[in-house]
Amino acid sequence: MEAGAILQKPETRERLMSLVEFDTNGGCWLWIGRLRDGYGRFSLNRTIKMTAHHASFLIHGGNVQPGQVLMHSCDVCACVNPDHLKAGTSKQNAQDAVDRNRRKPFQGKKVTEAVRSAVLRHAGSLREISRDLSVPKTTIIMIRKQANGGH
Ligand SMILES: [Zn+2]
């Protein structure tokens, strides 16, 4: 069975959504399954694996043309909310990243409530959190300090 047919099956959608935790602050759908390089990994079957955000985008009716990449508007690699994803060229993706960096509150990285709470909930090491959520280590330390400081 090929990827397209598997993605259309209701049980595939159910399995994908069972690996999602909804972040009410930022609206992100955070992947709680396996991650690689910060991105969720989703197995369609024993042989076909894809990134979780790509699978989610396709499952929810998104369309990715050949040569296009998926961009996260929320900057959270582990997010699979199709509303936070859009297909574009890698050139647009780079420009998008540049635009986002211009509005940088923290070291060129926009820290949304979703990122903040994901950082605080993540049980991994600094390095793992940084990798999984695409947040600089200095920002993670700062978020933790703020959370402990009370204000
Ligand atoms: Zn998101």
Residues whose N, C-alpha, C, O or C-beta is under 5 A from the ligand:
A	BS01	ZN	C28 W29 C74 V76 C79 N81 H84
